């Protein structure tokens, strides 16, 4: 899209003064032959739209044919002016003022003023509140505006109560726009320079995603090498890789097991996460949801490992361990467990 420039090169100083007027627009494109006349050369553009893309123009684009007539590339007709309009023609640093006559076209008006554009000069017309303004020059400066859609920014909110693999979209984002303005110089009917002079970004609404930060405690690829308990019940769990985790207390709880594979239990926990190894169900009055634990059976036969209290469905001092299969649940049965409540 094009907008008349508010500045131009030294060769069009007069055009600068005119461009300062809030005109509707002056447009220009590079040379192109008239659809029916290969002798067409100079360009003539008329519009009453402040922002018109050249590719969208039809009857508003005119070319000078071999008879010096300015004719539409769509229908071959010249632009007919309304009788009695004030017309200013700016040509070779001179302003010619006149009033359009009845049935007069722009070509006829220029002929009456004894003005004939050369084959390499461009003619542009702007319809102002004060009348019609015609500019004739071999150099024009215009602004071209291009717009594009930008993807929404993603903003993360971190939750230290959820595992690091879990992401929840809190707010869907909306796209923004990016508008680039190019200053374009046309000389002798041809674009000779183009420069990016301004960029305006209008951001959309960001997408807000909640992301967990705690490690996946169901992953026991790093075995425990030692558990040390202090006199106050707190202590440390040391992994074989050297990582040391601290716990605030060690509880004795009745351990049971459940699975979703038999279709009797849903696949979404009370916390809104998917059931999986490392999820345990508790009575939230006994243990808050989001509590991180390490679970071993007191008979030394079973180590469930690291888990997060994300589900409910039990009452009292019970911890229900999620298993992948019903057979795993049967093998575990009911066992007294030591539950280390991690910090």
C-alpha positions as CSV (number, residue, x, y, z in Angstrom):
1,X,0.0,0.0,0.0
2,X,1.2,3.5,-0.8
3,X,0.9,6.8,1.0
4,X,2.2,10.1,-0.4
5,X,5.6,10.9,1.2
6,X,6.0,13.9,3.4
7,X,9.5,14.4,2.1
8,X,11.2,14.1,-1.3
9,X,14.5,14.6,-3.0
10,X,15.8,18.0,-3.9
11,X,14.4,17.6,-7.4
12,X,10.9,17.7,-6.1
13,X,11.0,20.5,-3.5
14,X,7.7,21.7,-4.7
15,X,6.3,18.3,-4.2
16,X,7.4,18.4,-0.5
17,X,5.3,21.5,0.1
18,X,2.3,19.9,-1.4
19,X,2.8,16.7,0.4
20,X,2.5,18.5,3.7
21,X,-1.2,19.0,3.0
22,X,-3.3,16.1,4.4
23,X,-4.2,14.8,0.9
24,X,-5.9,11.6,0.4
25,X,-3.0,10.1,-1.6
26,X,-0.6,10.2,-4.5
27,X,0.4,6.9,-6.0
28,X,3.0,5.6,-8.5
29,X,4.2,2.3,-9.8
30,X,6.8,1.3,-12.3
31,X,6.4,1.5,-16.1
32,X,4.0,-1.0,-17.7
33,X,2.6,-1.1,-21.3
34,X,-0.9,-0.2,-21.9
35,X,-3.1,-3.3,-22.5
36,X,-3.9,-2.2,-26.0
37,X,-1.1,0.2,-26.9
38,X,2.6,-0.8,-26.9
39,X,3.6,2.8,-27.2
40,X,2.3,3.7,-23.7
41,X,4.9,5.1,-21.5
42,X,4.3,7.6,-18.7
43,X,2.2,6.7,-15.7
44,X,-0.9,8.4,-14.3
45,X,-2.6,7.4,-11.1
46,X,-5.7,8.7,-9.5
47,X,-7.3,7.6,-6.2
48,X,-9.4,8.9,-3.4
49,X,-8.2,6.2,-1.0
50,X,-5.4,7.0,1.5
51,X,-4.0,3.5,1.4
52,X,-4.3,1.6,-1.9
53,X,-2.2,-1.4,-2.9
54,X,-1.1,-1.0,-6.5
55,X,-2.1,-4.6,-7.3
56,X,-5.7,-3.8,-6.3
57,X,-6.0,-0.8,-8.6
58,X,-8.0,-1.1,-11.8
59,X,-9.7,1.9,-13.4
60,X,-7.7,4.2,-11.1
61,X,-4.4,3.5,-13.0
62,X,-3.9,5.4,-16.2
63,X,-1.1,5.4,-18.8
64,X,-0.1,7.9,-21.5
65,X,-0.7,6.5,-24.9
66,X,1.0,7.6,-28.1
67,X,-1.4,10.5,-28.6
68,X,-0.5,11.8,-25.1
69,X,-3.9,10.8,-23.8
70,X,-4.1,9.5,-20.2
71,X,-6.3,6.4,-20.5
72,X,-7.4,3.8,-18.0
73,X,-5.7,0.5,-18.2
74,X,-9.1,-1.1,-17.5
75,X,-11.4,0.6,-20.0
76,X,-9.3,2.9,-22.0
77,X,-11.1,6.1,-20.9
78,X,-9.5,9.2,-19.6
79,X,-10.4,10.6,-16.1
80,X,-13.3,12.9,-16.4
81,X,-13.2,15.9,-14.0
82,X,-16.3,17.5,-12.4
83,X,-17.0,20.9,-13.9
84,X,-16.1,23.9,-11.7
85,X,-13.4,22.1,-9.6
86,X,-10.4,24.1,-8.6
87,X,-7.3,22.4,-10.1
88,X,-3.7,23.0,-9.2
89,X,-1.1,21.6,-11.6
90,X,2.5,21.5,-10.3
91,X,5.0,21.1,-13.1
92,X,8.6,22.1,-13.3
93,X,8.5,24.1,-10.0
94,X,5.5,26.1,-11.3
95,X,2.0,25.9,-10.0
96,X,-0.7,26.4,-12.6
97,X,-4.1,27.2,-11.2
98,X,-7.3,26.8,-13.1
99,X,-10.9,25.5,-12.9
100,X,-12.1,22.4,-14.7
101,X,-14.5,23.0,-17.6
102,X,-17.6,21.1,-18.4
103,X,-16.8,17.6,-19.8
104,X,-13.1,18.1,-19.5
105,X,-10.7,15.3,-18.8
106,X,-7.3,15.5,-17.2
107,X,-5.6,15.1,-20.6
108,X,-7.7,17.9,-22.0
109,X,-7.0,20.2,-19.0
110,X,-3.2,19.7,-19.4
111,X,-3.5,20.4,-23.1
112,X,-5.4,23.6,-22.4
113,X,-2.6,24.6,-20.1
114,X,-0.1,23.7,-22.8
115,X,1.5,21.0,-20.5
116,X,2.5,17.7,-22.0
117,X,4.4,15.2,-19.8
118,X,7.4,13.6,-21.3
119,X,7.4,9.8,-21.7
120,X,9.5,9.4,-18.5
121,X,7.6,11.8,-16.3
122,X,4.9,10.5,-14.0
123,X,1.6,12.1,-13.3
124,X,-0.3,11.8,-10.1
125,X,-3.7,13.2,-9.0
126,X,-5.0,13.8,-5.5
127,X,-8.5,14.8,-4.6
128,X,-8.3,17.3,-1.8
129,X,-10.9,19.1,0.1
130,X,-9.7,22.3,-1.6
131,X,-9.9,20.8,-5.1
132,X,-7.9,18.6,-7.5
133,X,-4.1,18.5,-7.3
134,X,-2.0,17.3,-10.2
135,X,1.7,16.7,-9.8
136,X,4.0,16.0,-12.8
137,X,7.6,15.0,-12.1
138,X,10.3,12.5,-13.0
139,X,10.9,11.7,-9.3
140,X,8.4,10.9,-6.6
141,X,8.9,9.7,-3.1
142,X,6.2,7.4,-1.5
143,X,5.6,5.3,1.5
144,X,4.7,1.7,1.2
145,X,3.0,0.0,4.1
146,X,3.1,-3.8,4.6
147,X,1.5,-5.7,7.4
148,X,2.0,-9.2,8.7
149,X,0.7,-11.3,11.6
150,X,3.0,-12.1,14.5
151,X,2.7,-15.2,16.7
152,X,1.7,-14.6,20.3
153,X,4.4,-14.5,22.9
154,X,4.5,-17.5,25.3
155,X,4.9,-16.5,29.0
156,X,5.7,-19.3,31.4
157,X,4.5,-19.3,35.0
158,X,6.5,-21.8,37.1
159,X,4.9,-24.0,39.7
160,X,7.2,-25.8,42.1
161,X,4.3,-28.1,43.2
162,X,4.1,-29.8,39.8
163,X,6.6,-32.0,37.9
164,X,8.8,-30.4,35.2
165,X,7.2,-32.3,32.3
166,X,3.7,-30.9,33.1
167,X,2.5,-27.9,31.2
168,X,-1.0,-26.4,31.4
169,X,-2.3,-23.6,29.1
170,X,-3.8,-21.0,31.4
171,X,-4.5,-18.4,28.7
172,X,-4.7,-18.8,24.9
173,X,-2.7,-16.1,23.2
174,X,-3.8,-13.9,20.3
175,X,-1.8,-12.8,17.3
176,X,-0.3,-9.4,16.9
177,X,0.6,-7.3,13.8
178,X,3.8,-6.0,12.5
179,X,3.7,-3.0,10.1
180,X,6.8,-2.0,8.1
181,X,7.0,1.3,6.2
182,X,9.3,1.6,3.3
183,X,10.4,4.9,1.6
184,X,10.4,4.3,-2.1
185,X,11.8,6.6,-4.8
186,X,10.5,6.5,-8.3
187,X,12.5,8.2,-11.1
188,X,11.5,8.3,-14.7
189,X,8.7,5.9,-14.0
190,X,10.9,3.3,-12.4
191,X,11.5,2.4,-8.7
192,X,15.1,3.3,-8.0
193,X,15.4,3.1,-4.2
194,X,13.7,1.4,-1.3
195,X,14.5,1.7,2.3
196,X,12.9,0.5,5.5
197,X,12.2,3.5,7.7
198,X,9.8,2.4,10.3
199,X,8.5,-0.7,12.1
200,X,5.4,-0.7,14.3
201,X,4.7,-3.9,16.3
202,X,1.3,-4.2,17.9
203,X,1.5,-7.2,20.2
204,X,-1.4,-9.6,20.8
205,X,-2.3,-11.1,24.1
206,X,0.5,-13.5,25.3
207,X,-0.2,-17.2,25.8
208,X,0.3,-18.0,29.5
209,X,1.5,-21.5,30.2
210,X,2.0,-23.0,33.7
211,X,5.0,-25.3,33.9
212,X,6.2,-27.5,36.7
213,X,9.7,-27.3,38.1
214,X,10.1,-30.3,40.3
215,X,11.8,-33.5,39.1
216,X,9.8,-36.5,38.1
217,X,10.0,-38.6,41.3
218,X,8.6,-41.6,39.6
219,X,11.8,-42.1,37.7
220,X,14.0,-44.4,39.8
221,X,16.8,-44.8,37.3
222,X,19.0,-43.2,40.0
223,X,18.7,-45.7,42.9
224,X,18.9,-44.7,46.5
225,X,22.2,-45.5,48.2
226,X,21.4,-44.4,51.8
227,X,18.6,-43.0,54.0
228,X,19.6,-41.2,57.2
229,X,17.1,-40.2,59.8
230,X,17.8,-37.5,62.4
231,X,16.5,-37.6,66.0
232,X,13.6,-35.2,65.1
233,X,12.4,-37.5,62.4
234,X,13.8,-35.4,59.5
235,X,16.7,-36.7,57.4
236,X,18.3,-37.2,54.0
237,X,18.0,-39.6,51.1
238,X,21.2,-39.9,49.1
239,X,21.1,-41.2,45.5
240,X,23.8,-43.3,44.0
241,X,24.5,-40.3,41.6
242,X,25.4,-38.2,44.7
243,X,22.2,-36.1,44.8
244,X,21.0,-35.5,48.3
245,X,17.3,-35.0,49.0
246,X,15.9,-33.9,52.4
247,X,12.7,-35.0,54.1
248,X,10.9,-33.5,57.0
249,X,9.4,-36.6,58.5
250,X,8.9,-40.3,58.0
251,X,5.3,-41.6,58.4
252,X,4.0,-45.1,58.7
253,X,1.0,-45.5,56.4
254,X,-1.1,-48.3,55.1
255,X,-0.2,-48.8,51.4
256,X,-2.7,-50.0,48.8
257,X,-2.6,-49.9,45.0
258,X,-4.8,-48.9,42.1
259,X,-4.7,-48.8,38.3
260,X,-6.8,-47.3,35.5
261,X,-6.3,-50.1,33.0
262,X,-9.4,-52.0,34.0
263,X,-11.6,-49.1,33.2
264,X,-12.9,-48.7,36.7
265,X,-10.7,-45.7,37.5
266,X,-10.5,-42.5,35.5
267,X,-7.2,-41.4,33.9
268,X,-7.3,-37.9,35.3
269,X,-6.2,-37.2,38.9
270,X,-7.9,-34.9,41.3
271,X,-5.1,-32.4,40.5
272,X,-6.0,-32.5,36.8
273,X,-2.9,-34.5,35.8
274,X,-2.8,-37.9,34.0
275,X,-2.4,-41.0,36.2
276,X,1.0,-42.6,35.8
277,X,3.7,-44.3,37.9
278,X,4.7,-41.9,40.6
279,X,1.2,-40.7,41.4
280,X,-0.3,-41.6,44.7
281,X,-3.8,-41.0,46.1
282,X,-4.2,-39.7,49.6
283,X,-6.7,-38.2,52.0
284,X,-6.1,-34.5,51.6
285,X,-6.9,-34.0,55.3
286,X,-4.0,-36.3,56.1
287,X,-1.6,-35.2,53.3
288,X,-2.0,-32.1,51.1
289,X,-2.1,-32.6,47.3
290,X,1.3,-31.8,45.8
291,X,3.3,-33.4,48.6
292,X,6.4,-35.1,47.4
293,X,7.2,-38.5,49.0
294,X,9.5,-41.5,48.8
295,X,7.7,-44.8,49.6
296,X,9.1,-48.2,50.7
297,X,7.2,-51.1,52.2
298,X,8.1,-51.9,55.8
299,X,8.7,-55.6,55.0
300,X,11.5,-54.6,52.7
301,X,9.9,-56.4,49.7
302,X,8.8,-53.4,47.7
303,X,10.2,-50.0,46.9
304,X,7.7,-47.8,45.1
305,X,10.1,-44.8,45.1
306,X,9.6,-41.2,44.5
307,X,6.0,-40.0,44.0
308,X,3.7,-37.0,44.2
309,X,0.3,-36.9,46.0
310,X,-1.9,-35.8,43.1
311,X,-5.0,-37.9,43.5
312,X,-7.7,-38.6,46.2
313,X,-10.2,-41.3,46.8
314,X,-9.0,-42.8,50.1
315,X,-9.8,-41.9,53.7
316,X,-7.5,-41.8,56.7
317,X,-3.9,-42.8,57.0
318,X,-3.8,-44.6,53.6
319,X,-1.5,-44.1,50.6
320,X,-2.8,-45.6,47.4
321,X,0.0,-46.2,44.8
322,X,-0.7,-46.1,41.1
323,X,0.4,-49.2,39.2
324,X,0.5,-49.8,35.5
325,X,-1.5,-53.1,35.6
326,X,-4.1,-54.8,37.7
327,X,-1.6,-57.7,38.2
328,X,0.9,-55.3,39.7
329,X,-1.8,-54.1,42.1
330,X,-2.6,-57.8,43.1
331,X,1.2,-58.5,43.7
332,X,1.5,-55.4,45.9
333,X,-1.7,-56.1,47.9
334,X,-1.8,-54.2,51.2
335,X,1.4,-53.4,53.0
336,X,2.5,-51.1,55.8
337,X,4.8,-48.5,54.2
338,X,7.2,-45.9,55.4
339,X,6.5,-42.6,53.6
340,X,9.3,-40.1,53.6
341,X,7.7,-36.6,53.2
342,X,10.2,-34.7,51.1
343,X,10.9,-31.0,51.4
